[in-house]
Amino acid sequence: MERVVFGCDPALRELCQQFLLILDWDDPGHANVLDHTLMTLLARSLSIANVTSDFRAPNGGLTGAQRRAVEDTVETSLAERITVRNLAEVSGLSPRQFSRAFTVSYGVPPYEWVLRQRVERVRDLLAEGQKASDVAVLCGFSSQAHMIRRFRAVFGYTPTAVR
């Protein structure tokens, strides 16, 4: 699932630039165009799996920029050891603040989320036909057996079912 930042999606950006930012919202003659544009914008936003913004979450979670930084770091570092301290540094928070904000934003602690990212990558790589022993190393597991245990705990079946 691809993450889309509002303003980076070409269709959303085009709608904003061509209509919403230049039309006079107080002019009754533009009401139909504004209605149609806003409905199109809403429909496009809902069709995108995960639209984020750079605004702070009202409930004390991570900002959109912090979430992107953390997600990018995890995505590029799955083969390495990822600690709360590393992710906190990326987000500019203390480890304790980061853990709380992360859990508010994602609904699970950082360790669980990173583990989920690892096993999802395992599933994707195995589906592409890569060898399980290579995939275990690429996804940061200590061994193939460790990868299999974690995979089964998350998905309820073993990685051999993916191939």
N, C-alpha and C positions, 0 to 999 in steps of 0.2 A: 504494500500500500504506500503510495507516494504522498508525502506531506507537501501541501501547497500553502505558501504564505500569501495572504491577501495582498495584491499588488504585483505578485510575481506570476500569477496565472494570466496568460495573454488575453483571454476573453474577459475576465474581471477588470483588468487594467484598461482595456479598450472601452468597456462600458463606462467606467468612471471618467476617463479622459474625454470621451466624445459626447457624453450626455450629462452626467451628474455634476461635473465640475464647471461646465460652461452654461448650463441652462439657468434661467432666473426662476428660482423656486416659488417666488411670490407672483409670477405672471400666470394668470388663469389660462392663457393660451398654451402654456407648456404643460398643463396638468395631465393630459392624456399621454404625452411623450414621457413625462416623469413616471407616471403609473406603470406604463409598459416597461420602461427601463428598470425600475425597481423590482418588478415582478421577474424580469429576465435575470437580473442580478441575484435575486433570491433563489431562483431555480438553478442557476449555475452553481451557486455556493452549495446548495444542497446536493448537487450531483458529484461534488468533489468529496472524497472520503474524509479528509481531515484538513480543514482550513484553520489556520492559526493567525494570530496577530501579535504585535509587540506590546500590547497593553498588559499591565499586571492583572493577574487573576484577582477578582474581588475577594476571594476567600483565602488569600495569603499564599497562593501557590507560586510557581515559577512564572516569570514573564515569557512571552513567546520567544524572545531572543535567547533567554536562558535555556528554554526547552530545546530550541534548535541546536544550541552549542553542545548541550549534553547529548542529544541524539546523534549529532555528527561525530562527537568524540567516541561514543560507544560503537557506532557503526564502523569507524575506521580502526578501532582498537580491540575488536572482539578476540583476536588471537593472543592478546596480552592480558596481564593482570589489571583489572579495573577496580579501583577502590573508591569509596565514598569521598575520601580526601581529594583524589584526582578530579572527580566530577564536581565537587564543591569549588575547587580552584577555577575550573572552567566557567562556572556560573557566578563566581565572584562572591560566594557566601562561605560562612564557616561550615564545617561538616555537620554540626548540629542543626543550624538554620536550613542548610541544604536538604538534609534528610526529612525534616518536617515539611518544607515547601514541596519537595519531590513527591512525598506521599499524598499531600493534598492534591497535587496536579495529576498524578497518575493512578492514585488509588491503591498502590502497593509500594512497599519499601524499595529503595534503589537496587538492593541485591536481587530481589525477586524479579524486577523488571529487566535487569541486565541478563539474568539467567534465561528469561523468556526470549530475549533478543537472540541469545546464543542458540537456543534450541530451534527457534524459527529459522535461523540461518542454516543450522544443520539440516532441517527439513528441505530447504531450498537447494542446498548443495547436493544432497543425496538424490533429490528429484532430477538434478542435472546429470547424474550418473557418476559422481565422484566417489572414490573409495572411502569407506567409513573411517579407516585409520587416519587418512589425510584430513578428513573433515573434522575429526576430533581435535587435531592440532590447530587447524585454521580457525576453529571456533572457541579456542581457549580452554578446552577441557584437559585435565591431567592425563586421561587415558580414554581409550575407546569404551571401556566398561563404565567409566564415570559418565561419559556422554550418553550411553544407552540408559543408565539409571535415571538421569535427569530428563531425558527425552520421554521415557515412559511415564514419569511422574507428571509431566506437563500435558502430554497428549493422550495418555492412556493406552498406547500401543508402542511397539518397538520400532526403531528406525528401518528394520528390514521390510516393514509393510509399505514404506515409502517407495522403495525401489521397485 
